[in-house]
Amino acid sequence: MQPDIQVAVSLDARKRPADHQYEVINKFKVTSKNKVNGDTLFLMELEYGGIFHVEGVADEQMHPFLLIECPRLLFPFIRRIISDVTRDGGFPPLNVDTVDFLALYRQELARRAAETQPAQVS
């Protein structure tokens, strides 16, 4: 029987004190539950970051670059860690599906836009 596996991803980026350096953090939360009784089989939380030296990117493109392209570069390493940890924990290795970081970025922009919209009065 296949367990119910949920993967949640969040991203963070911030400027570092050094010129042109940024820290990008990918946060993954993987939950595996028994489909029959709902018991949690395992819960894994992983924060994996990279420091990027970025030059030549226009200011208006920096935010999407840091939250789309940089996480995409880090993802293969994250996938490997998750696979190794689940295997070493006695479970079948979990190969996380490729993450669409562009879609995540767009969802986050839409969520923020919705939060800043004034409430509709009927």
C-alpha positions in Angstrom: 0.0 0.0 0.0 1.2 3.5 -0.9 1.4 6.1 1.9 -0.1 9.5 1.5 2.9 11.9 1.0 2.6 15.6 1.2 5.5 18.0 0.2 5.3 21.7 1.2 7.9 24.1 -0.2 8.6 27.7 0.9 11.4 30.0 -0.2 13.3 32.9 1.3 16.0 35.1 0.0 17.9 38.0 1.6 20.8 40.3 0.8 24.1 39.5 2.5 26.5 42.1 3.8 29.0 41.5 1.0 28.5 43.2 -2.4 26.3 41.2 -4.8 25.8 38.3 -2.4 22.4 36.8 -1.6 21.4 33.9 0.6 18.6 31.7 -0.8 16.9 29.2 1.5 14.6 26.4 0.3 12.4 24.9 3.0 10.8 21.5 2.5 8.4 19.8 4.8 7.7 16.2 3.8 4.9 14.3 5.6 4.1 10.6 5.0 0.9 9.2 6.5 -0.7 5.8 6.5 -3.7 6.0 4.1 -5.7 3.5 6.2 -5.5 4.9 9.7 -3.9 8.3 9.2 -0.9 7.6 11.4 2.2 9.6 10.6 4.9 7.4 9.2 7.5 10.1 9.0 7.9 13.9 9.1 11.0 15.5 7.6 11.8 19.2 7.6 14.8 20.4 5.6 16.2 23.9 5.1 18.8 24.0 2.4 20.5 27.2 1.4 23.0 28.6 -1.0 25.0 31.8 -1.2 24.9 33.3 -4.7 27.1 36.1 -6.1 24.8 37.8 -8.6 25.9 40.6 -11.0 24.4 41.8 -14.2 20.7 41.2 -13.2 18.5 44.2 -13.4 16.9 45.4 -10.1 13.4 44.6 -11.3 14.5 41.0 -12.2 16.4 40.3 -9.0 13.5 39.1 -6.9 12.3 36.5 -9.4 15.8 35.5 -10.2 16.5 34.8 -6.5 13.2 32.9 -5.9 13.0 31.0 -9.2 16.4 30.4 -10.7 18.5 30.0 -7.5 16.1 27.5 -5.9 16.1 25.6 -9.2 19.9 25.2 -9.0 19.7 23.9 -5.4 16.9 21.5 -6.0 18.9 18.4 -7.2 20.9 18.5 -4.0 17.7 18.8 -1.9 16.1 15.9 -3.8 19.2 13.7 -3.1 19.2 14.5 0.6 15.5 13.7 1.0 16.0 10.4 -0.9 19.0 9.5 1.2 17.4 10.4 4.6 14.2 8.4 3.8 16.2 5.4 2.7 18.6 5.6 5.7 15.5 5.8 7.9 14.3 2.4 6.8 11.7 3.7 4.2 11.8 3.3 0.5 13.8 6.2 -1.0 11.5 9.2 -1.7 12.2 10.8 -5.1 10.5 14.2 -4.8 8.9 15.4 -8.1 10.5 18.3 -9.8 9.2 21.6 -8.3 7.9 24.3 -10.6 9.5 27.3 -8.9 8.0 29.7 -11.4 4.5 28.5 -10.4 5.4 28.8 -6.7 6.6 32.4 -7.3 3.4 33.3 -9.1 1.2 31.8 -6.4 3.1 33.8 -3.7 2.7 37.0 -5.7 -1.1 36.3 -6.1 -1.4 35.5 -2.3 0.4 38.8 -1.4 -1.8 40.8 -3.8 -4.9 39.2 -2.3 -3.7 40.2 1.2 -3.2 43.8 0.2 -6.7 44.1 -1.5 -9.2 46.0 0.7 -12.1 43.9 1.9 -15.2 44.0 -0.2 -18.2 45.4 1.6 -21.6 44.1 0.4 
